[in-house]
Amino acid sequence: MQPFSHLIAMPGLRAAVEAALDAGIRNTDAFEGACRPAWELTLPVREVRHPNLVVPGKEDWDGLWQACKAEKPKLQAGGRGDWMVIEHRGPHGRVFCALMHDGHGRVRNESNGWLKEATFNAMASRMISLEIWEIRRVVETERKTAAALAKLAEMRLEVGMKLRAVQFNCYTWSSGIVTSVDPETGDIGLALTRRGSARRSEFAVSAADLSFAGPARAAA
């Protein structure tokens, strides 16, 4: 089970992502802004600050990771928004990482070399941003798979089928042969040839990404 499967199962969150996609929003910040009200309503984040942990001495990154790992159970015993800051001395002086519980057993670990302490708002915002991105990625994949399977059915694509005037990878390929078909994902394998060349180039592509330069799609 994916760590974000509980989010996908929440109708309000999924509906917000679906609506943003249907509206054609592509910019990451705008997409997040459209989805955030649903997150704030469905999954509010309430701050419970745990004491800072200071890792003594000059620790390497593995030492910091071990310290974070040891603190996670304490946060997991709380709710969404339990968080803490861990300080240590890295190669270039004191740095911080921060941990926050998402309320469903997963602890987010931000350790990107912050030179100052994270704030609760920054951590909560980062957590929500990642959750929105995770659901968006899943829904977009589902939609692309559905489009690919529809294309497979429409064109009756099967192994050995010959194609012509295939547009892919910024080129128009004069001819091609379907070398594989995945009926679960809609992915296909293509061996494509450019005009005037005997060389065949192998590609794996979603059927949803196929386009053609002319009306005739399949060679006779």
C-alpha positions as CSV (number, residue, x, y, z in Angstrom):
1,M,0.0,0.0,0.0
2,Q,1.3,3.4,-0.9
3,P,1.9,5.8,2.0
4,F,-0.6,8.3,0.6
5,S,-3.4,5.8,-0.2
6,H,-5.5,7.1,2.7
7,L,-5.5,10.5,1.1
8,I,-6.8,9.2,-2.2
9,A,-9.7,7.5,-0.4
10,M,-10.9,10.9,1.0
11,P,-13.6,12.1,-1.5
12,G,-13.1,15.8,-0.6
13,L,-9.4,15.7,-1.4
14,R,-9.7,13.7,-4.6
15,A,-12.6,16.0,-5.8
16,A,-10.5,19.1,-5.2
17,V,-7.6,17.6,-7.3
18,E,-10.0,16.4,-10.0
19,A,-11.6,19.9,-10.2
20,A,-8.3,21.6,-10.5
21,L,-7.3,19.3,-13.3
22,D,-10.6,19.8,-15.1
23,A,-10.1,23.5,-14.8
24,G,-6.9,23.2,-16.7
25,I,-4.7,24.5,-13.9
26,R,-1.1,23.5,-14.5
27,N,1.0,25.9,-12.5
28,T,2.1,24.3,-9.3
29,D,1.4,27.2,-7.0
30,A,-2.0,27.9,-8.5
31,F,-2.9,24.2,-8.4
32,E,-2.0,24.1,-4.7
33,G,-4.0,27.2,-4.0
34,A,-7.1,25.7,-5.6
35,C,-6.8,22.5,-3.5
36,R,-5.8,24.0,-0.1
37,P,-9.3,24.9,1.1
38,A,-10.3,21.2,0.8
39,W,-7.2,20.2,2.8
40,E,-7.8,22.7,5.5
41,L,-11.4,21.5,5.9
42,T,-10.7,17.8,5.7
43,L,-7.3,17.5,7.3
44,P,-6.7,20.5,9.6
45,V,-3.2,20.7,11.1
46,R,-3.0,21.5,14.8
47,E,0.4,22.5,16.3
48,V,1.8,20.4,19.1
49,R,5.4,21.4,19.5
50,H,7.8,18.8,21.0
51,P,11.1,20.0,22.5
52,N,14.1,20.5,20.3
53,L,16.6,17.8,20.2
54,V,20.3,18.9,20.0
55,V,22.6,16.2,18.6
56,P,25.9,16.7,20.5
57,G,29.2,17.0,18.7
58,K,29.8,17.2,15.0
59,E,27.6,14.5,13.5
60,D,27.7,13.2,9.9
61,W,24.5,12.9,7.9
62,D,24.0,9.3,8.9
63,G,24.1,10.3,12.6
64,L,21.5,12.9,12.0
65,W,19.3,10.4,10.2
66,Q,19.6,8.0,13.1
67,A,18.6,10.7,15.5
68,C,15.5,11.6,13.4
69,K,14.6,7.9,13.2
70,A,14.7,7.6,17.0
71,E,12.4,10.5,17.5
72,K,9.7,9.5,15.0
73,P,7.7,7.1,17.3
74,K,7.2,10.0,19.8
75,L,5.6,12.1,17.1
76,Q,3.6,9.2,15.7
77,A,1.9,8.8,19.1
78,G,0.4,12.2,18.6
79,G,-1.8,13.8,16.0
80,R,-1.5,15.7,12.7
81,G,0.8,18.6,13.4
82,D,3.0,17.1,16.2
83,W,6.4,18.3,15.2
84,M,9.9,19.0,16.4
85,V,13.2,20.5,15.4
86,I,16.6,18.7,15.5
87,E,19.8,20.7,15.7
88,H,23.3,19.4,14.9
89,R,26.6,20.7,13.7
90,G,27.3,19.9,10.0
91,P,30.4,20.5,7.9
92,H,29.6,24.2,7.7
93,G,28.2,24.9,11.1
94,R,24.9,24.5,12.9
95,V,22.0,23.2,10.7
96,F,18.5,22.1,11.4
97,C,16.0,19.5,10.3
98,A,12.4,19.2,11.3
99,L,9.9,16.4,11.6
100,M,6.1,16.5,11.4
101,H,3.5,13.8,11.9
102,D,0.8,13.8,9.1
103,G,-1.7,12.2,11.5
104,H,-1.8,8.9,9.6
105,G,1.4,7.3,10.8
106,R,3.8,9.0,8.4
107,V,6.4,11.5,9.7
108,R,7.7,14.0,7.2
109,N,11.4,14.7,7.5
110,E,12.7,18.0,6.1
111,S,16.5,18.0,6.3
112,N,17.6,20.2,3.4
113,G,20.4,22.0,5.2
114,W,18.3,24.8,6.8
115,L,20.6,27.3,8.5
116,K,17.7,28.5,10.7
117,E,14.9,26.9,12.6
118,A,11.9,25.9,10.6
119,T,8.5,27.3,11.6
120,F,5.3,25.4,12.2
121,N,3.7,27.2,9.2
122,A,6.5,26.4,6.9
123,M,6.5,22.7,7.9
124,A,2.7,22.4,7.6
125,S,2.7,24.2,4.3
126,R,5.4,21.9,3.0
127,M,3.5,18.8,4.2
128,I,0.2,19.8,2.5
129,S,2.1,20.7,-0.7
130,L,3.5,17.3,-0.9
131,E,0.2,15.6,-0.2
132,I,-1.5,17.6,-3.0
133,W,1.3,16.7,-5.4
134,E,1.0,13.0,-4.4
135,I,-2.7,12.9,-5.2
136,R,-2.3,15.0,-8.4
137,R,0.3,12.5,-9.6
138,V,-1.9,9.5,-9.0
139,V,-5.0,11.1,-10.6
140,E,-3.0,12.3,-13.7
141,T,-1.6,8.8,-14.1
142,E,-5.1,7.3,-13.9
143,R,-6.3,9.7,-16.5
144,K,-3.4,9.1,-18.8
145,T,-3.9,5.3,-18.5
146,A,-7.6,5.6,-19.3
147,A,-6.7,7.7,-22.4
148,A,-4.1,5.2,-23.5
149,L,-6.4,2.3,-23.2
150,A,-9.0,4.2,-25.2
151,K,-6.4,4.8,-27.9
152,L,-5.5,1.1,-27.9
153,A,-9.1,0.2,-28.4
154,E,-9.7,2.9,-31.0
155,M,-6.7,2.0,-33.2
156,R,-6.8,-1.7,-32.3
157,L,-3.1,-1.6,-31.7
158,E,-1.4,-4.9,-31.5
159,V,2.0,-6.4,-31.8
160,G,3.2,-6.4,-35.4
161,M,1.0,-3.6,-36.6
162,K,2.7,-1.2,-39.0
163,L,2.3,2.6,-38.6
164,R,3.3,5.5,-40.7
165,A,3.8,9.3,-40.2
166,V,4.3,8.8,-36.5
167,Q,5.0,12.0,-34.5
168,F,7.0,11.4,-31.4
169,N,9.9,12.8,-29.5
170,C,9.9,16.0,-31.5
171,Y,10.3,14.1,-34.8
172,T,8.1,12.7,-37.5
173,W,9.0,9.1,-38.2
174,S,8.1,7.8,-41.6
175,S,7.1,4.3,-40.5
176,G,7.1,2.1,-37.4
177,I,6.2,-1.3,-36.0
178,V,4.4,-2.0,-32.8
179,T,6.7,-4.3,-30.9
180,S,4.8,-4.7,-27.6
181,V,1.5,-3.8,-26.0
182,D,0.6,-3.6,-22.3
183,P,-3.1,-4.0,-22.0
184,E,-3.0,-2.9,-18.3
185,T,-1.3,0.5,-18.7
186,G,-1.7,1.3,-22.4
187,D,2.1,1.5,-22.9
188,I,3.4,0.2,-26.2
189,G,6.8,-0.5,-27.7
190,L,7.7,1.0,-31.1
191,A,10.5,0.5,-33.6
192,L,10.5,3.7,-35.7
193,T,12.4,4.6,-38.8
194,R,13.0,8.1,-40.3
195,R,12.7,8.7,-44.0
196,G,15.9,7.8,-45.9
197,S,17.3,5.7,-43.1
198,A,17.4,2.0,-42.5
199,R,18.0,2.3,-38.8
200,R,15.2,1.5,-36.4
201,S,15.0,3.3,-33.1
202,E,13.3,1.6,-30.2
203,F,10.9,3.5,-27.9
204,A,8.5,2.8,-25.1
205,V,5.6,5.2,-25.1
206,S,2.0,5.6,-23.8
207,A,-0.5,5.2,-26.5
208,A,-2.1,8.4,-25.3
209,D,1.1,10.3,-26.6
210,L,0.8,8.9,-30.1
211,S,0.0,11.4,-32.9
212,F,0.3,11.3,-36.6
213,A,1.3,13.7,-39.3
214,G,-1.4,12.6,-41.7
215,P,-4.9,11.2,-41.7
216,A,-3.7,7.7,-42.5
217,R,-2.5,6.1,-39.3
218,A,-1.9,2.5,-40.1
219,A,0.1,1.3,-43.1
220,A,-1.8,-1.0,-45.3
